[in-house]
Amino acid sequence: MSTIAEIELPAKEFALRTALERAPNAEFDVVRVAAHDANHVMPYLWVTADDLEKLDSALRADNSIDKLNLIEDLGDERLYRMHWVDQIHVVIHILVEEEATILNLHGKEDRWRLRILFPDRDSLSATYDFCQDTGLSLDVRNIYEISDTRHGLYGLTEEQHETLMMALEAGYYDVPRDSTADDLAGDLSISHQAVSERLRRGHRSLVKNALALSPSDGRE
């Protein structure tokens, strides 16, 4: 069964280390990453920083980058395409050796967080062993299996998925609302508090797993 894992790596052991050191307030959100070959990784990533010009200079001075192209400049954030050529062994292993998919990759301050879809639990174990053997400080933060339905991809439980879909179909999200939390509670035969909790946790999982993957200090 496919497995999703959220892992963290220290920034000093990963690409863009120099850029993060020189622009400590920068954040990187990779929206697509592919292995160009055994020695190159080509990501597209959005970047934000207090001083984007300073960050641009830091990127161009970073030895882990071979090619750098500015694709979009929206004023407060930029989209780059680049080639990573150093400190990318774990990414190559994940994409090539394990045939896994990197769903999210977020870098900030002193660490990177990756959310990875592995073909199975053995592939995750092999990646952990690879990092141990190569001296990388891999920290596995969260692991869960994908259920037989697609909602497992977004970290939703069966109950959360059921409640969210019922809320959508009942018009809970319409403006004005055609249904209330009390209505949903009656349909589901659970308390108002339980409905609110399912919706809150479900919304958090959807935002976290579909839209963002920011480093967090707390384990889940």
LUMVEXDREN-820626 format. One line per field, with one value per residue (C-alpha): residue in three letters; x, y, z. Coordinates in pm, 1 decimal. Layout:
<pts>
type <- (ALA_...)
c1 <- (X_...)
c2 <- (Y_...)
c3 <- (Z_...)
</pts>
This chain:
<pts>
type <- (MET_SER_THR_ILE_ALA_GLU_ILE_GLU_LEU_PRO_ALA_LYS_GLU_PHE_ALA_LEU_ARG_THR_ALA_LEU_GLU_ARG_ALA_PRO_ASN_ALA_GLU_PHE_ASP_VAL_VAL_ARG_VAL_ALA_ALA_HIS_ASP_ALA_ASN_HIS_VAL_MET_PRO_TYR_LEU_TRP_VAL_THR_ALA_ASP_ASP_LEU_GLU_LYS_LEU_ASP_SER_ALA_LEU_ARG_ALA_ASP_ASN_SER_ILE_ASP_LYS_LEU_ASN_LEU_ILE_GLU_ASP_LEU_GLY_ASP_GLU_ARG_LEU_TYR_ARG_MET_HIS_TRP_VAL_ASP_GLN_ILE_HIS_VAL_VAL_ILE_HIS_ILE_LEU_VAL_GLU_GLU_GLU_ALA_THR_ILE_LEU_ASN_LEU_HIS_GLY_LYS_GLU_ASP_ARG_TRP_ARG_LEU_ARG_ILE_LEU_PHE_PRO_ASP_ARG_ASP_SER_LEU_SER_ALA_THR_TYR_ASP_PHE_CYS_GLN_ASP_THR_GLY_LEU_SER_LEU_ASP_VAL_ARG_ASN_ILE_TYR_GLU_ILE_SER_ASP_THR_ARG_HIS_GLY_LEU_TYR_GLY_LEU_THR_GLU_GLU_GLN_HIS_GLU_THR_LEU_MET_MET_ALA_LEU_GLU_ALA_GLY_TYR_TYR_ASP_VAL_PRO_ARG_ASP_SER_THR_ALA_ASP_ASP_LEU_ALA_GLY_ASP_LEU_SER_ILE_SER_HIS_GLN_ALA_VAL_SER_GLU_ARG_LEU_ARG_ARG_GLY_HIS_ARG_SER_LEU_VAL_LYS_ASN_ALA_LEU_ALA_LEU_SER_PRO_SER_ASP_GLY_ARG_GLU)
c1 <- (0.0_122.7_265.4_291.8_570.4_660.1_1031.0_1269.0_1631.3_1863.2_1918.8_2294.0_2258.8_2043.0_2043.8_2023.0_2211.9_2405.2_2091.0_1916.0_2221.4_2249.9_1876.8_1753.2_1397.4_1353.4_1103.8_1106.7_802.4_883.5_585.9_748.0_1067.8_1210.5_1540.6_1706.3_1964.5_2168.1_2343.3_2085.4_1748.3_1529.7_1279.1_1034.8_993.8_827.5_1041.3_954.5_1191.5_1217.2_1464.3_1410.9_1705.8_1935.9_1787.0_1839.7_2207.7_2229.4_2077.1_2324.1_2610.9_2485.7_2710.3_2426.0_2266.1_2395.9_2129.9_1890.5_1599.8_1350.2_1010.3_770.5_815.2_494.3_653.0_635.4_729.6_913.2_898.0_1232.0_1339.5_1681.8_1912.7_2036.3_2371.7_2494.0_2355.4_2073.0_2161.3_1848.1_1622.8_1786.6_1741.8_1374.1_1287.4_1507.9_1587.1_1254.3_1036.0_856.1_688.6_769.9_431.0_556.7_894.8_927.0_1244.8_1268.6_1536.8_1736.5_1541.1_1351.4_1031.7_933.5_602.0_660.5_435.7_621.8_507.8_510.7_649.5_964.1_1056.5_1033.4_1248.8_1505.7_1519.7_1571.4_1853.1_2009.1_2018.6_2167.7_2436.9_2527.5_2526.5_2213.0_2003.3_1662.8_1380.1_1053.5_775.5_462.5_364.1_27.6_-104.3_-329.5_-667.2_-849.8_-1016.3_-853.9_-922.5_-638.5_-400.2_-499.2_-473.9_-848.6_-1008.3_-1321.6_-1530.6_-1379.4_-1433.3_-1794.0_-1866.1_-1700.1_-1884.3_-2216.5_-2155.2_-2084.9_-2391.9_-2616.6_-2513.4_-2313.7_-2053.4_-2306.4_-2360.1_-2604.5_-2587.2_-2856.2_-2746.2_-2600.3_-2370.3_-2674.8_-2836.9_-2525.7_-2512.1_-2869.3_-2800.8_-2487.6_-2639.6_-2348.6_-2313.2_-2268.7_-1923.3_-1823.8_-1931.1_-1734.9_-1427.9_-1447.9_-1486.7_-1202.1_-962.5_-1071.3_-1017.2_-674.6_-573.5_-689.5_-502.0_-191.9_-168.7_-305.7_-183.1_104.2_377.2_547.4_791.9_628.9_788.0_541.2_500.9_158.5)
c2 <- (0.0_348.3_545.9_918.3_1042.0_1387.3_1419.0_1696.0_1760.8_2029.8_2312.8_2266.2_1917.3_2019.2_2240.0_2621.5_2618.7_2934.8_3116.9_3042.4_3152.9_3484.2_3553.8_3407.3_3536.3_3363.6_3085.4_2836.5_2645.0_2393.3_2339.5_2083.6_1883.0_1625.0_1439.4_1575.3_1297.0_1120.4_1447.1_1718.3_1802.4_2064.6_2232.7_2515.8_2710.5_3018.2_3233.1_3508.9_3725.2_4066.1_4169.3_3979.2_4145.8_4030.5_3684.3_3680.2_3760.0_3486.5_3234.3_3326.1_3279.1_2940.4_2656.3_2406.5_2586.5_2538.1_2720.9_2986.3_3140.4_3393.5_3291.0_3529.7_3837.9_3929.6_4198.8_4022.9_3676.5_3521.6_3197.4_3045.5_2747.5_2615.2_2315.8_2177.7_2002.7_1965.9_1821.5_1648.0_1280.3_1211.7_1368.7_1160.6_849.5_926.3_1006.4_757.6_465.7_446.0_585.7_799.6_1136.7_1452.6_1613.0_1916.8_2061.2_2365.2_2534.5_2793.1_2904.1_2597.1_2309.1_2161.4_1962.1_1713.2_1535.0_1223.5_961.5_628.8_318.8_124.4_124.0_-60.7_234.7_467.6_231.4_214.6_594.7_610.0_353.6_549.2_863.6_676.0_525.8_859.7_1058.9_1263.5_1367.0_1248.9_1311.3_1131.7_1351.9_1174.7_857.7_734.7_491.2_593.2_428.1_271.5_606.7_924.0_1129.1_944.0_1144.5_1455.7_1302.3_1288.9_1024.1_845.6_1049.4_1381.3_1298.3_1197.7_1516.1_1747.7_1591.8_1602.1_1968.0_2047.1_1863.4_2016.7_2372.9_2439.0_2629.4_2827.8_3200.0_3226.3_2883.5_2628.8_2408.9_2456.9_2254.5_2151.9_2018.1_1816.9_1687.8_1560.8_1392.5_1225.6_1144.4_1307.3_1618.6_1975.1_1975.5_1657.9_1809.6_2127.2_1923.6_1709.1_2015.0_2199.5_1906.4_1822.9_2180.6_2185.3_1860.2_1984.6_2314.5_2153.1_1865.6_2027.4_2385.6_2418.1_2234.1_2464.1_2344.6_2302.4_2280.9_2027.7_1664.1_1535.1)
c3 <- (0.0_-85.2_204.9_263.6_487.5_610.1_674.0_772.4_681.8_822.1_575.4_607.5_455.5_161.0_-148.4_-113.4_213.8_118.8_8.4_337.5_534.5_346.9_342.1_672.8_629.3_294.4_234.6_-52.4_-175.7_-446.4_-675.8_-902.6_-888.5_-1126.3_-1156.4_-1471.2_-1451.1_-1182.3_-1089.8_-1150.7_-999.8_-1167.6_-935.3_-989.3_-668.5_-529.1_-302.2_-57.2_146.4_310.0_36.1_-288.7_-461.3_-184.0_-208.5_-584.7_-530.9_-268.1_-509.2_-782.3_-536.7_-413.3_-530.4_-518.7_-815.5_-1169.5_-1373.2_-1247.6_-1438.1_-1305.7_-1444.7_-1267.8_-1048.6_-863.2_-649.8_-314.5_-441.3_-733.6_-927.2_-1028.5_-1232.8_-1139.3_-1150.5_-820.2_-851.2_-492.8_-167.6_-353.9_-300.4_-99.8_-366.6_-639.5_-426.4_-362.3_-724.1_-907.1_-679.8_-494.4_-776.5_-521.1_-573.8_-381.4_-315.6_-125.2_-39.8_186.2_306.0_580.8_825.9_929.0_773.7_484.1_511.0_242.4_196.0_-11.3_-165.3_-152.3_-344.7_-18.3_335.0_221.9_-1.8_296.3_502.2_221.5_210.8_586.3_561.0_273.2_485.2_778.6_556.8_396.8_720.1_652.5_952.6_834.2_1080.9_1003.7_1139.6_1026.1_837.4_716.1_462.3_176.4_204.9_-85.3_-154.1_-281.8_30.8_203.4_-12.1_182.4_526.9_589.2_805.8_687.3_934.1_825.4_457.2_521.1_716.8_465.1_171.0_355.4_443.0_77.0_-51.8_215.6_129.2_445.7_241.6_36.7_94.0_258.0_415.5_338.3_628.0_975.2_1195.3_1395.5_1077.8_1000.0_1355.6_1323.4_989.8_1126.6_1467.9_1649.2_1863.9_1739.5_1900.3_1714.7_1380.9_1449.2_1543.1_1228.6_1008.5_1177.1_1159.0_805.7_687.3_850.1_679.4_339.6_368.4_513.4_266.1_-49.0_-23.8_219.3_395.3_640.5_904.8_1242.8_1581.1_1714.1_1624.7_1530.9)
</pts>
